[in-house]
Amino acid sequence: MRPRHVGAKLLLLALCGYFLVPVWWLLVASTKNAEGLFSGSGALWFNGFHLVGNLRDLFTFNNGEFVRWLGNSVLYALAGGIGCTVISVLAGYGFAKYTFRGRNPVFALVLGSVMVPLTALVIPTFVLMSNVGLIDTIWAVILPSLLSPFAVYLMRVYAAASVPDELLDAARIDGAGELRTFVRVALPLMRPGVITVLLLSIVTTWNNYFLPLTMLSSSKLFPLPVGIGLWTQLASSNNAGGQSLWNLIIVGSLVSIVPLIVAFLTLQKYWQGGLAVGSLK
């Protein structure tokens, strides 16, 4: 019997290799010391095992500034991600389930802002934050992260598709107010979309480089991407006090993706579709 879809399977296999090879290289390189990284003995295979020593050096270098950067990234990602999710869910639900004057033009404006590159908004955001005196504070990173037009659009589409109007009307007839109807009826049906927006917001804030680079000047407030970028500049200019930073940069990059993997594995169980199936006849 001739195998089916051989071409498609080979394409998927090639794509898997394309995405997994860099991760494998990062994992292998994290086990090498500074000499092993440049020994030319094989970039994709192990050459000694110095992961424990690299981790010890990573968390103790320069009085543990990597730990401080890690804590900053957790703070920015949680505050920005949760705040963005709350605002996006409320806005998307309002656009989907309420009729008010100017709803379509306002939503069209939100939808159009999705096409504006985030980097184009950095300078206006910097001027705004400078005028209110928030430059070089945590709020200069957190406040811009609370707004995401794409997340509002996503929640509007998801709320319109997953929350039947008949269920909302039934809850109102039973005497439930708008807040209780949203929390007890609509929000559970929107849970997969809420988790999706939460993960996207956390990942976007965690990986954000240009915004904190522009807003922050104190290294104590840097998140991981900016901090690792600072180490890269020091390593390139050989200005690290005689210590090679390349192994710390590699193992730091590996550590920086671990929280994202944990967040994905923790929240993926909440992606459950079909919660409203059978609720209506």
C-alpha positions as CSV (number, residue, x, y, z in Angstrom):
1,M,0.0,0.0,0.0
2,R,1.4,3.4,-1.0
3,P,2.0,5.8,1.8
4,R,-0.3,8.8,1.8
5,H,0.8,12.5,2.1
6,V,4.5,11.7,1.9
7,G,5.3,15.2,0.6
8,A,3.4,16.9,3.4
9,K,5.0,14.7,6.1
10,L,8.5,15.4,4.7
11,L,7.7,19.1,4.7
12,L,6.5,19.0,8.3
13,L,9.6,17.0,9.3
14,A,11.8,19.6,7.7
15,L,10.0,22.4,9.5
16,C,10.4,20.6,12.8
17,G,14.1,20.3,12.2
18,Y,14.3,24.0,11.2
19,F,12.8,25.0,14.5
20,L,14.4,22.4,16.8
21,V,18.0,22.6,15.6
22,P,18.6,26.1,17.2
23,V,17.1,24.8,20.5
24,W,19.3,21.8,20.4
25,W,22.3,24.0,19.7
26,L,21.5,26.2,22.6
27,L,21.1,23.2,24.9
28,V,24.5,21.7,23.8
29,A,26.3,25.0,23.9
30,S,25.1,25.7,27.4
31,T,27.1,22.6,28.6
32,K,30.4,24.0,27.2
33,N,32.9,26.3,28.8
34,A,34.3,29.4,27.1
35,E,37.1,27.4,25.4
36,G,34.7,24.7,24.2
37,L,32.4,27.2,22.5
38,F,35.3,28.2,20.1
39,S,37.2,24.9,19.9
40,G,35.5,23.9,16.6
41,S,34.9,20.4,17.9
42,G,31.3,20.2,16.7
43,A,28.7,22.8,17.4
44,L,25.8,20.3,17.6
45,W,27.4,17.8,20.0
46,F,28.7,17.8,23.5
47,N,32.3,18.6,24.4
48,G,32.6,18.2,28.2
49,F,29.8,19.0,30.6
50,H,30.1,22.3,32.4
51,L,26.4,23.2,32.8
52,V,26.5,23.3,36.6
53,G,29.5,25.5,36.6
54,N,28.0,27.8,34.0
55,L,24.8,28.1,36.0
56,R,26.8,28.9,39.2
57,D,28.8,31.6,37.3
58,L,25.6,32.9,35.7
59,F,23.8,33.5,39.0
60,T,26.9,34.9,40.8
61,F,28.4,37.1,38.1
62,N,28.6,40.8,39.1
63,N,26.8,40.3,42.4
64,G,24.0,38.3,40.8
65,E,22.7,40.9,38.4
66,F,21.2,38.1,36.2
67,V,18.9,37.2,39.1
68,R,17.8,40.8,39.3
69,W,17.1,40.9,35.6
70,L,15.1,37.6,35.8
71,G,13.0,39.1,38.6
72,N,12.4,42.2,36.5
73,S,11.3,40.1,33.5
74,V,8.9,38.2,35.7
75,L,7.4,41.4,37.1
76,Y,7.0,43.0,33.7
77,A,5.6,39.9,32.1
78,L,3.0,39.1,34.8
79,A,1.9,42.7,35.3
80,G,1.8,43.5,31.6
81,G,0.3,40.1,30.6
82,I,-2.4,40.0,33.3
83,G,-3.3,43.6,32.8
84,C,-3.4,43.3,29.0
85,T,-5.6,40.2,29.3
86,V,-8.1,41.9,31.7
87,I,-8.4,45.0,29.4
88,S,-8.6,43.0,26.2
89,V,-11.3,40.6,27.6
90,L,-13.5,43.4,28.8
91,A,-13.1,45.4,25.6
92,G,-13.6,42.5,23.3
93,Y,-16.7,41.3,25.2
94,G,-18.1,44.9,25.1
95,F,-17.5,45.2,21.4
96,A,-19.1,41.8,20.7
97,K,-22.1,41.8,23.0
98,Y,-23.2,45.4,23.4
99,T,-24.6,47.9,20.9
100,F,-23.7,51.5,21.4
101,R,-23.2,54.5,19.2
102,G,-19.9,54.5,17.4
103,R,-19.1,50.9,18.1
104,N,-18.1,50.0,14.5
105,P,-16.0,53.1,13.9
106,V,-14.2,52.6,17.2
107,F,-13.6,49.0,16.5
108,A,-12.4,49.8,13.0
109,L,-9.9,52.2,14.6
110,V,-8.7,49.5,16.9
111,L,-8.4,47.0,14.0
112,G,-6.5,49.6,12.0
113,S,-4.0,50.1,14.8
114,V,-3.0,46.4,14.5
115,M,-1.2,47.3,11.3
116,V,1.0,50.0,13.0
117,P,4.4,48.5,13.9
118,L,5.2,48.6,17.6
119,T,8.6,50.1,16.9
120,A,6.9,53.1,15.3
121,L,5.2,53.9,18.7
122,V,8.3,53.8,20.8
123,I,9.3,57.4,20.3
124,P,5.8,58.8,20.9
125,T,5.6,56.6,24.0
126,F,8.9,57.8,25.2
127,V,7.9,61.5,24.8
128,L,4.6,60.7,26.7
129,M,6.4,58.9,29.5
130,S,9.0,61.7,29.7
131,N,6.3,64.3,30.0
132,V,4.7,62.5,33.0
133,G,8.1,61.7,34.6
134,L,8.0,58.0,34.3
135,I,11.2,57.4,32.3
136,D,13.6,54.9,34.0
137,T,10.8,53.4,36.1
138,I,9.0,50.1,35.9
139,W,5.9,51.9,34.9
140,A,7.5,53.0,31.6
141,V,7.6,49.3,30.6
142,I,4.4,48.0,32.3
143,L,1.9,50.7,31.2
144,P,2.6,50.4,27.4
145,S,2.3,46.6,27.7
146,L,-1.2,46.9,28.9
147,L,-2.6,47.8,25.5
148,S,-2.8,45.3,22.6
149,P,-5.2,46.0,19.7
150,F,-4.7,42.5,18.4
151,A,-5.7,41.0,21.7
152,V,-8.8,43.2,21.7
153,Y,-9.6,42.0,18.2
154,L,-9.0,38.4,19.1
155,M,-11.3,38.5,22.2
156,R,-14.0,40.3,20.2
157,V,-14.1,37.6,17.6
158,Y,-13.9,34.8,20.2
159,A,-16.6,36.3,22.4
160,A,-18.9,36.7,19.4
161,A,-18.4,33.1,18.4
162,S,-18.4,31.3,21.7
163,V,-21.0,33.2,23.8
164,P,-24.5,32.7,22.5
165,D,-26.8,35.7,23.0
166,E,-29.6,33.3,24.2
167,L,-27.5,32.3,27.2
168,L,-27.0,35.9,28.2
169,D,-30.7,36.7,27.7
170,A,-31.6,33.7,29.9
171,A,-29.2,34.8,32.6
172,R,-30.8,38.3,32.5
173,I,-34.3,36.9,32.7
174,D,-33.2,34.9,35.8
175,G,-32.3,38.2,37.5
176,A,-28.5,38.2,37.0
177,G,-26.9,41.6,36.6
178,E,-24.5,42.4,33.8
179,L,-21.4,41.8,35.9
180,R,-22.7,38.5,37.2
181,T,-23.7,37.4,33.7
182,F,-20.2,38.2,32.5
183,V,-18.4,36.4,35.3
184,R,-20.7,33.4,35.7
185,V,-21.8,32.8,32.1
186,A,-19.6,34.5,29.5
187,L,-16.2,34.2,31.1
188,P,-16.1,30.4,31.5
189,L,-17.1,30.1,27.8
190,M,-14.3,32.5,26.8
191,R,-11.6,30.7,28.9
192,P,-9.7,29.2,25.9
193,G,-9.5,32.6,24.3
194,V,-8.5,34.3,27.6
195,I,-5.7,31.8,28.1
196,T,-4.5,32.4,24.6
197,V,-4.4,36.2,25.1
198,L,-2.7,35.7,28.4
199,L,0.1,33.6,26.9
200,L,0.6,35.8,23.9
201,S,0.7,38.9,26.2
202,I,3.2,37.3,28.6
203,V,5.5,36.1,25.8
204,T,5.3,39.4,24.0
205,T,6.2,41.3,27.2
206,W,8.9,38.8,28.2
207,N,10.6,39.0,24.8
208,N,10.2,42.8,24.5
209,Y,13.6,44.4,23.8
210,F,13.3,47.7,22.1
211,L,10.8,49.3,24.5
212,P,12.7,48.7,27.8
213,L,16.0,49.6,26.0
214,T,14.5,53.0,25.1
215,M,12.7,53.6,28.5
216,L,15.3,52.4,30.9
217,S,18.8,53.7,31.7
218,S,19.5,52.0,35.0
219,S,20.8,48.4,34.6
220,K,19.0,47.4,37.8
221,L,15.7,47.8,36.0
222,F,16.7,45.9,32.9
223,P,14.7,42.8,31.8
224,L,16.6,39.7,30.6
225,P,16.6,40.6,26.8
226,V,18.2,44.0,27.5
227,G,20.6,42.6,30.1
228,I,21.8,39.8,27.9
229,G,22.2,42.3,25.1
230,L,24.4,44.4,27.5
231,W,26.6,41.4,28.2
232,T,26.8,40.7,24.5
233,Q,28.2,44.2,23.9
234,L,30.7,43.8,26.8
235,A,31.8,40.4,25.4
236,S,32.2,41.8,21.9
237,S,34.4,44.6,23.1
238,N,36.3,42.3,25.5
239,N,35.4,44.6,28.4
240,A,34.4,42.1,31.1
241,G,37.4,42.4,33.3
242,G,39.2,39.4,31.8
243,Q,36.3,37.0,32.1
244,S,34.7,35.5,29.0
245,L,31.0,36.2,29.0
246,W,30.0,34.1,26.0
247,N,29.3,31.0,28.0
248,L,27.2,33.1,30.5
249,I,25.3,34.6,27.5
250,I,24.5,31.2,26.1
251,V,23.4,29.6,29.4
252,G,21.5,32.8,30.3
253,S,19.6,32.5,27.0
254,L,18.7,28.9,27.9
255,V,17.5,29.9,31.3
256,S,15.4,32.8,29.9
257,I,13.2,30.4,27.8
258,V,12.5,28.1,30.7
259,P,9.8,30.2,32.3
260,L,8.0,30.5,29.0
261,I,8.0,26.7,28.6
262,V,6.7,26.3,32.1
263,A,3.9,28.9,31.5
264,F,2.9,27.1,28.3
265,L,2.8,23.6,29.9
266,T,0.9,25.0,32.9
267,L,-1.8,26.8,31.0
268,Q,-2.3,24.5,28.0
269,K,-4.7,22.3,30.0
270,Y,-7.1,25.1,30.0
271,W,-7.4,25.1,26.2
272,Q,-10.7,23.2,26.1
273,G,-12.9,23.8,23.2
274,G,-16.6,23.1,22.8
275,L,-17.6,24.3,26.3
276,A,-20.9,25.6,24.9
277,V,-21.8,22.5,22.8
278,G,-25.1,21.1,24.0
279,S,-26.1,24.2,26.0
280,L,-28.6,25.2,23.5
281,K,-31.3,23.2,21.6
